[in-house]
Amino acid sequence: DGYNVVLHEFAHYLDAEGRGLAASTRTLEAWHDELVAEYDSLCDGVDRGQPTFLDPYAAEDEVEFFAVASEEFIECSAELREAHPRLYSLLREFYGIDPAQWA
């Protein structure tokens, strides 16, 4: 269902510790800039009252966006990839896994 408190809190831990992107060839800052663009896009949709794939709670701030998106990345990976392909790609890069392929 895309809701998993353990994954959500684990994402907060990784975010706070600056973990991830171990196998990436670019900086965390460059990756983060792209993530912020995805966050801004979600916020625009929420502000316009559009239905969103991600829980609108993700628009609270960037930290919650990352945690909510991480939940969906693991719990509803194929659906996230369809709804937000760039966000899915960013999370795949961050975590170094591709859960949509686990079928």
C-alpha positions as CSV (number, residue, x, y, z in Angstrom):
1,D,0.0,0.0,0.0
2,G,3.0,2.3,0.0
3,Y,2.9,2.9,3.7
4,N,5.8,1.5,5.8
5,V,6.9,3.2,9.0
6,V,10.2,1.2,9.1
7,L,11.2,2.3,5.6
8,H,10.1,5.8,6.3
9,E,12.2,6.2,9.4
10,F,15.1,4.3,7.8
11,A,15.1,6.9,5.0
12,H,15.1,9.7,7.6
13,Y,18.2,8.1,9.2
14,L,20.0,7.8,5.8
15,D,19.1,11.4,5.0
16,A,20.3,12.7,8.3
17,E,23.6,10.8,8.0
18,G,24.2,11.8,4.4
19,R,24.3,8.1,3.4
20,G,23.7,6.8,-0.1
21,L,25.1,7.3,-3.6
22,A,28.0,4.9,-2.8
23,A,28.3,3.7,-6.4
24,S,27.5,7.0,-8.0
25,T,30.0,9.0,-10.0
26,R,28.4,12.4,-9.1
27,T,28.2,14.3,-5.9
28,L,25.4,14.1,-3.3
29,E,24.8,17.8,-3.9
30,A,24.2,17.4,-7.7
31,W,21.9,14.5,-6.9
32,H,20.1,16.5,-4.2
33,D,19.5,19.4,-6.7
34,E,17.5,17.0,-9.0
35,L,15.6,15.6,-6.0
36,V,14.6,19.2,-5.0
37,A,13.3,19.7,-8.5
38,E,11.1,16.7,-8.1
39,Y,9.9,17.9,-4.7
40,D,9.1,21.4,-6.1
41,S,7.1,19.7,-8.9
42,L,5.1,17.7,-6.3
43,C,4.5,20.9,-4.2
44,D,3.2,22.7,-7.3
45,G,0.7,19.9,-7.9
46,V,-0.4,19.8,-4.3
47,D,-0.8,23.6,-4.3
48,R,-3.0,23.4,-7.4
49,G,-5.1,20.7,-5.8
50,Q,-4.2,18.0,-8.3
51,P,-4.3,14.4,-7.4
52,T,-0.8,13.0,-6.7
53,F,0.7,9.6,-6.7
54,L,2.7,10.4,-3.6
55,D,0.9,11.1,-0.4
56,P,0.5,14.9,-0.1
57,Y,2.3,14.7,3.2
58,A,5.4,14.5,1.1
59,A,5.0,18.1,0.3
60,E,5.5,19.1,3.9
61,D,9.3,19.5,3.4
62,E,12.2,18.0,1.6
63,V,12.9,15.6,4.4
64,E,9.4,14.1,4.4
65,F,9.4,14.0,0.6
66,F,12.5,11.8,0.6
67,A,11.0,9.5,3.3
68,V,7.6,9.2,1.6
69,A,9.2,8.6,-1.8
70,S,11.5,6.0,-0.3
71,E,8.5,4.1,1.1
72,E,6.8,4.1,-2.4
73,F,10.1,3.2,-4.0
74,I,10.2,-0.1,-2.1
75,E,6.5,-0.8,-1.5
76,C,5.1,0.3,-4.9
77,S,8.1,0.5,-7.2
78,A,6.5,-0.2,-10.6
79,E,3.8,2.3,-9.9
80,L,6.3,5.0,-8.7
81,R,8.4,4.3,-11.8
82,E,5.3,4.9,-14.0
83,A,4.1,8.0,-12.2
84,H,7.5,9.6,-11.5
85,P,10.2,8.1,-13.7
86,R,12.8,10.7,-12.8
87,L,12.2,10.4,-9.1
88,Y,12.4,6.6,-9.4
89,S,15.7,6.9,-11.2
90,L,17.1,9.2,-8.5
91,L,16.1,6.7,-5.8
92,R,17.5,3.8,-7.8
93,E,20.7,5.7,-7.9
94,F,20.7,6.6,-4.2
95,Y,19.9,3.1,-2.9
96,G,21.7,1.1,-5.6
97,I,18.8,-1.2,-6.2
98,D,16.0,-1.5,-8.7
99,P,13.0,-2.9,-6.9
100,A,10.7,-2.7,-9.9
101,Q,12.7,-5.5,-11.4
102,W,12.1,-7.8,-8.4
103,A,8.9,-9.3,-9.7
